[in-house]
Amino acid sequence: MPKKERHYSIDQIRTLFANSKCKTDVDFSNALGQIVEIKNKNDKPFTIADIQQQPELSSFNFFKNNIKDETFEYVCDLKADPIEFIDNTQWKNERIIPDFKNNSVAENKFNKHLGVTYILTCILDSDKKERIIKFGSTRTPMQRRLASYNCGVVNNWRTASTTNIKVLQSLVACREGTTFRLYCSFCGIKCSFVLWGTKSIEFSNSKELAFEDILVKEFKKQYNRLPLVNVQTNATTV
């Protein structure tokens, strides 16, 4: 359900959909721009055309030269459910749902492992090529990072982070004809300290953040640009 404080009316939200189904990626993005203020590329959901311009995962030389295949594990597919209208006054917020395909080991790591570097890719039905969308990292379990992405609902446009909005709304816009995949390197190392006789909570060191930084730098070195959703500091006006 939406929060008690609504930023947009249900009539505005309905304009994002046609016959209770998500519009095409471009139509969705254009309709979104009619109810929210889109100032730059960070605010605008990416489209299928944007995905088609991204390099393939298999072409990223850094993996071939420096990292064994088992460093990153396939964890799950990510599917975006659009807003679901319950009646004329209520709706259920959009969200990203992981599909572990009954892999309980991967699900357990996703839910519990502290410190993760991850890769989000997309396979288009049209050509079956797997393209790099984003490198990321989190000191918390990946489950909590996904929960953060799911805060990027339209109703939170004024308060949610730009990245959370970008990821969630883009996956909603591009939900047809695509398969989004999540790969994770569970590279974080648990740390805790005992001070004044009391043990702190367990947390991850910064290895996962360093790993993400290296991947982004190597990507830019090879392709002379940043991955599609690693462009927060380089946004330009649309």
Helices and strands as residue ranges (DSSP letters): H 10-14, E 17-18, E 21-22, H 25-35, H 48-52, G 57-59, H 61-66, G 69-71, E 73-81, E 84-85, E 91-92, E 95-99, H 104-112, E 116-124, E 130-138, H 142-149, G 154-156, H 162-173, E 178-185, E 190-191, E 194-195, E 198-199, E 203-204, H 207-223, G 232-234
